[in-house]
């Protein structure tokens, strides 16, 4: 493994000379002697075998090579500081990673809003995001593959807090055969057409909401279901707040069902183990609750 020839201290001295415009001011900023700063920068150039700056009058000016290495070396210092900060957070119990499992029906804009609020507070904590459907949430918890979960069910042995309520509405493409009936649509009418569903990602294979087994197309996520339905290949129940633009653009149209045109689901926020949850996980949970409210 290669060992760096130069030290972070030498790069700091180089940055100070450039930022301050000369060795004398850099020495004052670093609280060092001018000869010490000059020695660090000269040693840096000698070890690299390249000229990073030259003197014009009383000012230190970057060479072309210096301009390139200045930005790279600033990132080097930033990375070193970030490592030290993360080590400090880990010492305080701030976890390195949060495993977040989210039900496919959770509105995308709420999730993105929460992650945007969390990012500047994250202290470099990584997010491992998983999408689950129906009983897939329980499997994730049982297998200890998530720290925090958004689910339409609270599995036995866990506690959940109501996070938000989502509404599903029956839709199809405006040119779909169901609209050509020119009347209220019945369950028998639906059974003759292709029903697009998001399949359960869990081992239980929950089949709630299927109108007809023989006329069913299954997909893995809400976005795929929306694309298929928008292209006239079937009908289905989609998240009401995420299809507004498609309704306005006439890519989708509400189905005039005589019953079941809308249905509601409550989503819960669940800790895998609240007692073991770190400060980052708790922070993200509070932001998710704040955004959903």
C-alpha positions as CSV (number, residue, x, y, z in Angstrom):
1,X,0.0,0.0,0.0
2,X,1.3,3.4,-1.0
3,X,2.1,6.0,1.8
4,X,1.5,9.7,1.1
5,X,4.7,11.7,0.9
6,X,3.1,14.9,2.2
7,X,1.1,15.6,5.3
8,X,-2.2,17.4,5.9
9,X,-0.3,20.1,7.8
10,X,1.7,20.9,4.6
11,X,-1.5,21.2,2.6
12,X,-3.0,23.5,5.3
13,X,0.0,25.7,5.1
14,X,-0.3,25.8,1.3
15,X,-4.0,26.8,1.5
16,X,-3.3,29.5,4.1
17,X,-0.6,31.1,1.8
18,X,-3.0,31.2,-1.1
19,X,-6.1,32.3,0.9
20,X,-4.1,35.1,2.7
21,X,-2.1,36.1,-0.3
22,X,1.3,35.6,1.2
23,X,3.5,33.8,3.8
24,X,3.4,36.6,6.4
25,X,-0.4,36.7,6.7
26,X,-0.6,33.0,6.5
27,X,1.8,32.7,9.4
28,X,-0.5,35.0,11.5
29,X,-3.6,33.0,10.6
30,X,-1.9,29.7,11.5
31,X,-0.2,31.2,14.6
32,X,3.2,30.0,13.3
33,X,6.4,31.6,12.3
34,X,6.8,32.8,8.7
35,X,9.9,30.6,8.3
36,X,7.9,27.5,9.5
37,X,5.1,28.1,6.9
38,X,7.7,28.7,4.2
39,X,9.5,25.5,5.1
40,X,6.2,23.5,4.9
41,X,5.3,24.8,1.5
42,X,8.8,24.4,0.0
43,X,9.0,20.9,1.4
44,X,5.6,20.2,-0.1
45,X,6.7,21.3,-3.6
46,X,10.0,19.4,-3.3
47,X,8.2,16.2,-2.3
48,X,5.7,16.5,-5.1
49,X,8.4,17.5,-7.6
50,X,6.3,20.3,-9.0
51,X,6.0,24.1,-8.5
52,X,2.6,25.0,-7.0
53,X,3.1,28.8,-6.7
54,X,5.4,31.7,-7.5
55,X,5.8,35.2,-6.1
56,X,4.6,38.3,-8.0
57,X,5.6,41.4,-6.0
58,X,4.5,40.6,-2.5
59,X,1.8,38.2,-3.5
60,X,1.9,34.4,-3.8
61,X,0.2,33.3,-7.1
62,X,-0.8,29.8,-8.1
63,X,0.9,28.0,-11.0
64,X,-1.3,26.1,-13.4
65,X,-0.5,22.9,-11.6
66,X,-1.2,24.6,-8.3
67,X,-4.7,25.6,-9.5
68,X,-5.5,21.9,-10.2
69,X,-4.0,20.5,-7.0
70,X,-5.6,23.3,-4.8
71,X,-9.1,22.0,-5.3
72,X,-8.1,18.4,-4.9
73,X,-6.2,19.1,-1.7
74,X,-9.1,21.2,-0.3
75,X,-11.4,18.1,-0.7
76,X,-8.7,16.1,1.0
77,X,-8.8,18.3,4.1
78,X,-12.6,18.3,4.0
79,X,-12.6,14.5,3.9
80,X,-10.2,14.3,6.8
81,X,-12.3,16.6,8.9
82,X,-15.5,14.6,8.0
83,X,-13.8,11.4,9.1
84,X,-12.9,12.9,12.4
85,X,-16.4,14.3,12.8
86,X,-18.0,11.0,12.0
87,X,-15.7,9.2,14.5
88,X,-16.9,11.7,17.1
89,X,-20.5,11.0,16.3
90,X,-20.0,7.3,16.4
91,X,-18.4,7.6,19.8
92,X,-21.5,9.5,20.9
93,X,-23.7,6.7,19.6
94,X,-24.7,8.4,16.3
95,X,-25.1,5.4,13.9
96,X,-23.3,5.1,10.6
97,X,-26.3,3.8,8.7
98,X,-30.1,3.8,8.9
99,X,-32.0,1.0,7.2
100,X,-35.4,2.5,6.3
101,X,-38.1,0.3,4.8
102,X,-41.0,2.2,3.2
103,X,-44.4,0.9,2.0
104,X,-44.8,1.5,-1.7
105,X,-48.0,3.4,-1.0
106,X,-46.2,6.1,1.1
107,X,-46.4,9.3,-0.9
108,X,-43.1,10.0,-2.7
109,X,-43.2,13.7,-2.1
110,X,-43.5,13.2,1.7
111,X,-40.5,10.8,1.7
112,X,-38.4,13.1,-0.4
113,X,-39.3,16.1,1.8
114,X,-38.3,14.2,4.9
115,X,-35.0,13.0,3.4
116,X,-34.2,16.6,2.3
117,X,-34.7,17.9,5.9
118,X,-32.7,15.0,7.4
119,X,-29.7,15.3,5.1
120,X,-28.1,18.5,6.6
121,X,-28.6,17.0,10.1
122,X,-27.4,13.5,9.2
123,X,-23.8,13.9,10.2
124,X,-22.8,11.7,7.2
125,X,-25.1,8.9,8.3
126,X,-25.9,6.7,5.3
127,X,-29.5,5.8,4.4
128,X,-30.3,2.3,3.1
129,X,-33.8,2.7,1.6
130,X,-35.9,-0.4,0.8
131,X,-39.4,-0.5,-0.7
132,X,-41.9,-3.0,0.6
133,X,-45.5,-3.9,-0.2
134,X,-48.1,-5.2,2.3
135,X,-46.7,-8.2,4.3
136,X,-43.2,-7.4,3.1
137,X,-42.9,-5.0,6.0
138,X,-43.3,-7.8,8.5
139,X,-40.7,-9.9,6.8
140,X,-38.2,-7.1,6.9
141,X,-38.8,-6.6,10.7
142,X,-38.7,-10.3,11.5
143,X,-35.4,-10.7,9.7
144,X,-33.9,-7.6,11.4
145,X,-33.2,-5.9,8.1
146,X,-34.7,-2.5,9.0
147,X,-34.3,0.0,11.8
148,X,-37.3,2.1,10.9
149,X,-40.4,1.1,8.9
150,X,-43.5,2.6,7.3
151,X,-46.2,0.0,7.0
152,X,-49.9,-0.5,6.6
153,X,-49.8,-3.2,9.3
154,X,-48.3,-3.3,12.7
155,X,-46.9,-6.9,13.1
156,X,-47.5,-8.8,16.3
157,X,-44.9,-8.0,18.9
158,X,-44.3,-4.5,17.6
159,X,-45.7,-1.0,18.4
160,X,-46.6,1.5,15.7
161,X,-47.6,5.1,15.6
162,X,-50.1,6.4,13.0
163,X,-48.1,8.3,10.4
164,X,-50.4,9.3,7.6
165,X,-53.5,8.3,5.7
166,X,-53.5,7.6,2.0
167,X,-56.3,7.4,-0.4
168,X,-56.5,5.1,-3.5
169,X,-58.8,5.8,-6.4
170,X,-59.9,3.6,-9.3
171,X,-58.6,4.9,-12.6
172,X,-58.0,3.9,-16.2
173,X,-56.9,5.6,-19.5
174,X,-59.7,7.8,-20.9
175,X,-59.9,5.5,-24.0
176,X,-60.2,2.3,-21.9
177,X,-63.1,0.0,-22.8
178,X,-64.8,0.5,-19.4
179,X,-65.6,4.1,-20.3
180,X,-67.3,3.1,-23.5
181,X,-70.1,1.4,-21.4
182,X,-71.4,5.0,-20.7
183,X,-72.8,4.0,-17.3
184,X,-71.8,3.2,-13.8
185,X,-69.3,0.3,-13.8
186,X,-70.0,-2.8,-11.8
187,X,-67.8,-5.5,-10.3
188,X,-68.9,-7.8,-13.1
189,X,-67.7,-5.3,-15.7
190,X,-64.3,-5.1,-13.9
191,X,-63.9,-8.9,-14.0
192,X,-63.8,-8.8,-17.8
193,X,-60.9,-6.4,-17.9
194,X,-57.2,-6.5,-16.8
195,X,-56.7,-5.4,-13.2
196,X,-53.2,-4.0,-12.5
197,X,-52.0,-4.5,-9.0
198,X,-48.8,-4.0,-6.9
199,X,-48.0,-7.5,-5.7
200,X,-47.2,-8.3,-2.0
201,X,-43.4,-8.3,-1.5
202,X,-43.7,-10.5,1.6
203,X,-43.9,-14.2,2.1
204,X,-47.5,-14.2,3.1
205,X,-48.7,-13.1,-0.3
206,X,-51.6,-11.0,0.8
207,X,-54.2,-10.8,-2.0
208,X,-56.4,-8.0,-0.8
209,X,-58.1,-6.0,-3.5
210,X,-57.9,-8.5,-6.4
211,X,-61.1,-8.3,-8.5
212,X,-60.3,-11.2,-10.8
213,X,-57.4,-13.6,-10.5
214,X,-57.6,-14.6,-14.2
215,X,-57.4,-11.0,-15.4
216,X,-54.6,-9.8,-13.1
217,X,-51.3,-8.2,-14.0
218,X,-48.9,-7.9,-11.1
219,X,-46.0,-5.3,-10.8
220,X,-43.5,-4.6,-8.1
221,X,-44.2,-0.9,-7.4
222,X,-46.7,1.9,-7.8
223,X,-44.8,3.7,-10.5
224,X,-44.9,0.6,-12.8
225,X,-48.6,0.2,-12.1
226,X,-49.2,3.9,-13.1
227,X,-47.3,3.5,-16.3
228,X,-49.2,0.4,-17.4
229,X,-52.6,1.9,-16.5
230,X,-51.7,5.2,-18.2
231,X,-50.9,3.3,-21.4
232,X,-54.4,1.8,-21.5
233,X,-53.4,-1.7,-20.6
234,X,-55.6,-2.1,-17.6
235,X,-57.3,-0.4,-14.7
236,X,-56.4,-0.1,-11.0
237,X,-56.4,1.8,-7.8
238,X,-53.6,4.4,-7.6
239,X,-52.6,6.9,-4.9
240,X,-55.0,9.9,-5.3
241,X,-52.5,12.6,-4.5
242,X,-49.9,11.3,-7.0
243,X,-52.1,11.1,-10.1
244,X,-53.5,14.7,-10.1
245,X,-51.2,15.7,-13.0
246,X,-52.1,12.6,-15.0
247,X,-55.8,13.4,-14.5
248,X,-55.3,17.0,-15.6
249,X,-53.3,15.8,-18.7
250,X,-56.0,13.3,-19.6
251,X,-53.7,10.3,-19.3
252,X,-55.9,8.9,-16.6
253,X,-59.6,9.2,-15.7
254,X,-61.6,8.3,-12.6
255,X,-63.7,5.2,-13.1
256,X,-67.4,5.7,-12.3
257,X,-67.8,2.6,-10.1
258,X,-71.1,1.9,-8.4
259,X,-69.1,0.9,-5.3
260,X,-65.5,0.9,-4.1
261,X,-64.4,3.8,-6.2
262,X,-62.1,4.9,-3.4
263,X,-60.5,3.3,-0.4
264,X,-58.3,4.4,2.4
265,X,-55.2,2.9,4.1
266,X,-53.5,4.1,7.3
267,X,-49.7,3.9,7.4
268,X,-47.8,3.4,10.6
269,X,-44.3,4.3,11.7
270,X,-42.6,1.4,13.4
271,X,-39.2,1.0,15.2
272,X,-37.5,-2.3,15.0
273,X,-36.4,-1.7,18.5
274,X,-37.0,1.7,20.1
275,X,-34.7,1.0,23.0
276,X,-31.8,0.3,20.7
277,X,-32.6,3.1,18.2
278,X,-29.7,5.6,17.8
279,X,-30.1,9.4,17.7
280,X,-30.0,9.5,13.9
281,X,-32.9,7.0,13.6
282,X,-34.9,8.9,16.1
283,X,-34.2,12.2,14.3
284,X,-35.3,10.8,11.0
285,X,-38.5,9.4,12.6
286,X,-39.4,12.8,14.1
287,X,-38.9,14.4,10.7
288,X,-41.1,11.8,9.0
289,X,-43.9,12.5,11.5
290,X,-43.4,16.3,11.0
291,X,-43.7,16.0,7.2
292,X,-46.6,13.6,7.3
293,X,-48.6,15.9,9.6
